């Protein structure tokens, strides 16, 4: 029968892993502590920018792909978005989306909470949306072949808000869209702001190479 006892070296490495996890938690707490007042200042500035959050959401490559049909009209009424983390454990956080009155559902705060348990499992709370009769955005999914994985399905943003699944989307909102909100908002004006388009740059390089080849003197024929 195999000996399942850990060697002293394995025990030492296991203890180090726990120290690393503890250090990472402390770093996350410190990072949140430092960023919290900065995000508060940013939040005040954003409040004076019309359609900031609908634009940022729409420009996000993944979140934007979840905005389907009537969801786009509803998202136009997104007035505020914020992420608040637990001071003691920043892995636990609350996402709050504030909507104005719209034809689809009752305005106000829609809250999504994410909690990481001690065993590493993630718990996501459902959000109840008070839809107006007949105005719920239709649930759409990407057309798939039978053999495609269900994970490849596209979920409507508001369907996700009402579900307790797909915690990775909540993490995407909290760690990516919230953190880099200004970048996503500005993405709509990238071409106008003089930011280099990689495809245009590659095309220019190809044209320059062709011009150099045309200008180059012809090679002399070798004498036999």
C-alpha positions as CSV (number, residue, x, y, z in Angstrom):
1,X,0.0,0.0,0.0
2,X,1.4,3.4,-1.0
3,X,2.6,5.7,1.7
4,X,0.4,8.8,1.6
5,X,2.4,10.7,4.2
6,X,3.9,14.0,3.1
7,X,7.7,14.4,3.2
8,X,9.1,17.2,5.3
9,X,9.8,19.1,2.1
10,X,6.2,18.7,0.9
11,X,5.0,19.9,4.3
12,X,7.3,22.9,4.2
13,X,6.1,23.8,0.7
14,X,2.4,23.4,1.7
15,X,3.0,25.8,4.6
16,X,4.7,28.3,2.2
17,X,1.6,28.1,-0.1
18,X,-0.6,29.2,2.9
19,X,1.8,32.0,3.6
20,X,1.6,33.1,0.0
21,X,-2.2,33.0,0.0
22,X,-2.2,35.1,3.2
23,X,0.2,37.6,1.7
24,X,-2.0,37.9,-1.5
25,X,-5.0,38.6,0.7
26,X,-3.1,41.4,2.5
27,X,-1.9,42.8,-0.8
28,X,-5.5,42.8,-2.1
29,X,-6.7,44.6,1.0
30,X,-4.0,47.2,0.7
31,X,-4.6,47.7,-2.9
32,X,-8.4,48.3,-2.3
33,X,-7.5,50.6,0.6
34,X,-5.4,52.8,-1.7
35,X,-7.7,52.7,-4.7
36,X,-10.9,53.4,-2.8
37,X,-10.5,57.2,-2.4
38,X,-9.2,57.4,-6.0
39,X,-12.3,55.6,-7.3
40,X,-14.5,57.9,-5.2
41,X,-13.0,61.0,-6.9
42,X,-13.4,59.4,-10.3
43,X,-17.0,58.6,-9.5
44,X,-17.7,62.2,-8.8
45,X,-16.2,63.3,-12.2
46,X,-18.0,60.6,-14.1
47,X,-21.3,61.7,-12.7
48,X,-21.1,64.8,-14.9
49,X,-20.4,63.0,-18.1
50,X,-23.6,62.1,-20.1
51,X,-24.0,58.4,-21.0
52,X,-20.6,57.5,-19.5
53,X,-21.7,54.0,-18.3
54,X,-23.8,53.0,-21.2
55,X,-20.9,53.9,-23.5
56,X,-18.3,52.0,-21.4
57,X,-20.5,48.9,-21.2
58,X,-21.2,49.0,-24.9
59,X,-17.5,49.3,-25.8
60,X,-16.5,46.3,-23.6
61,X,-15.8,43.4,-26.0
62,X,-17.5,40.8,-23.8
63,X,-20.1,42.8,-21.9
64,X,-21.1,44.6,-25.1
65,X,-21.8,41.3,-26.8
66,X,-24.3,40.5,-24.1
67,X,-26.4,43.5,-24.9
68,X,-29.1,42.2,-27.2
69,X,-32.4,43.5,-28.5
70,X,-34.3,45.5,-26.0
71,X,-31.4,45.2,-23.6
72,X,-29.7,48.0,-25.5
73,X,-32.6,50.4,-24.9
74,X,-32.7,49.5,-21.2
75,X,-29.0,49.9,-20.8
76,X,-29.3,53.5,-22.2
77,X,-30.9,54.3,-18.8
78,X,-27.9,53.1,-16.8
79,X,-27.1,56.2,-14.7
80,X,-24.5,54.7,-12.3
81,X,-22.4,51.7,-11.8
82,X,-20.1,50.9,-8.8
83,X,-18.3,48.1,-7.1
84,X,-17.9,48.0,-3.4
85,X,-15.6,45.5,-1.8
86,X,-15.5,44.1,1.7
87,X,-12.8,45.8,3.6
88,X,-11.8,42.6,5.5
89,X,-11.9,40.4,2.4
90,X,-11.9,42.2,-1.0
91,X,-12.7,39.0,-2.7
92,X,-16.3,39.6,-1.5
93,X,-17.9,42.5,-3.4
94,X,-21.2,44.1,-4.3
95,X,-22.0,45.4,-7.8
96,X,-24.7,48.1,-8.0
97,X,-26.3,49.3,-11.2
98,X,-28.6,52.3,-11.0
99,X,-31.2,52.7,-13.7
100,X,-33.5,55.6,-14.5
101,X,-37.2,55.0,-15.5
102,X,-37.5,53.0,-18.7
103,X,-40.1,51.1,-20.7
104,X,-38.7,47.7,-19.7
105,X,-38.5,47.6,-15.9
106,X,-38.9,49.7,-12.7
107,X,-35.9,52.0,-12.3
108,X,-33.6,52.0,-9.2
109,X,-30.8,49.9,-7.9
110,X,-30.0,46.4,-9.2
111,X,-27.5,44.7,-6.9
112,X,-25.4,41.7,-7.5
113,X,-23.3,40.3,-4.6
114,X,-20.4,37.8,-4.9
115,X,-18.9,36.0,-2.0
116,X,-16.0,33.6,-2.0
117,X,-16.4,30.8,0.7
118,X,-13.5,29.4,2.7
119,X,-13.5,26.3,0.5
120,X,-13.0,28.5,-2.6
121,X,-16.5,28.1,-4.0
122,X,-18.1,31.3,-5.2
123,X,-21.7,32.3,-4.2
124,X,-23.6,34.8,-6.4
125,X,-26.9,36.3,-5.3
126,X,-29.8,36.7,-7.7
127,X,-31.1,40.1,-8.6
128,X,-34.9,40.6,-8.9
129,X,-35.9,42.9,-11.7
130,X,-39.4,44.2,-11.7
131,X,-40.3,44.0,-15.4
132,X,-43.1,45.9,-16.9
133,X,-45.7,43.6,-18.6
134,X,-44.6,42.6,-22.1
135,X,-41.4,44.6,-22.0
136,X,-38.8,42.0,-20.9
137,X,-36.0,41.8,-23.4
138,X,-36.2,38.5,-25.3
139,X,-33.7,35.8,-24.3
140,X,-31.3,35.2,-27.2
141,X,-28.5,32.7,-27.5
142,X,-25.9,32.2,-30.2
143,X,-26.9,29.7,-32.8
144,X,-24.9,26.6,-32.2
145,X,-24.1,23.2,-33.6
146,X,-25.2,20.3,-31.5
147,X,-21.7,19.4,-30.5
148,X,-20.8,22.9,-29.2
149,X,-20.3,23.3,-25.5
150,X,-23.0,25.1,-23.6
151,X,-20.3,27.4,-22.1
152,X,-20.1,29.0,-25.6
153,X,-23.7,30.3,-25.3
154,X,-24.2,34.0,-25.3
155,X,-26.2,35.2,-22.4
156,X,-28.3,38.4,-22.4
157,X,-26.9,40.8,-19.9
158,X,-30.2,41.2,-18.0
159,X,-30.8,37.4,-18.0
160,X,-27.4,37.2,-16.3
161,X,-28.4,39.8,-13.7
162,X,-31.3,37.7,-12.7
163,X,-29.3,34.4,-12.5
164,X,-27.0,33.1,-9.8
165,X,-24.6,31.6,-12.3
166,X,-21.6,32.8,-14.4
167,X,-19.6,34.3,-11.6
168,X,-16.8,35.0,-14.0
169,X,-19.0,37.7,-15.6
170,X,-19.3,39.5,-12.2
171,X,-15.6,39.2,-11.8
172,X,-15.1,40.7,-15.3
173,X,-17.3,43.7,-14.3
174,X,-15.5,44.2,-11.0
175,X,-11.9,43.6,-12.0
176,X,-11.9,44.9,-15.6
177,X,-14.8,47.2,-16.5
178,X,-14.9,49.0,-13.2
179,X,-11.1,49.3,-12.9
180,X,-10.6,50.5,-16.5
181,X,-13.9,52.3,-17.0
182,X,-12.3,55.4,-18.5
183,X,-10.4,53.4,-21.1
184,X,-13.5,51.6,-22.2
185,X,-15.5,54.8,-22.4
186,X,-12.7,56.5,-24.5
187,X,-12.5,53.5,-26.9
188,X,-15.3,54.9,-29.0
189,X,-13.0,57.8,-30.0
190,X,-9.7,55.8,-30.5
191,X,-9.5,56.5,-34.2
192,X,-10.2,60.2,-33.8
193,X,-7.6,60.7,-31.0
194,X,-4.7,59.7,-33.1
195,X,-4.2,56.3,-31.7
196,X,-2.4,54.1,-34.2
197,X,-4.4,51.4,-35.8
198,X,-2.3,48.3,-36.1
199,X,-3.9,47.2,-39.3
200,X,-3.2,50.6,-40.9
201,X,0.3,50.5,-39.6
202,X,0.9,47.1,-41.2
203,X,-0.5,48.3,-44.5
204,X,1.8,51.4,-44.5
205,X,4.8,49.2,-43.8
206,X,3.9,46.9,-46.8
207,X,3.5,50.0,-49.1
208,X,6.9,51.3,-48.0
209,X,8.5,48.0,-48.7
210,X,7.0,47.9,-52.2
211,X,8.2,51.4,-52.9
212,X,11.7,50.5,-51.8
213,X,11.7,47.5,-54.1
214,X,10.5,49.7,-57.0
215,X,13.3,52.3,-56.4
216,X,16.1,49.7,-56.0
217,X,18.5,49.6,-59.0
218,X,18.1,46.4,-61.2
219,X,20.6,43.7,-60.4
220,X,23.3,43.1,-63.0
221,X,23.1,39.9,-65.0
222,X,26.0,37.6,-64.3
223,X,28.3,36.9,-67.2
224,X,28.6,33.4,-68.3
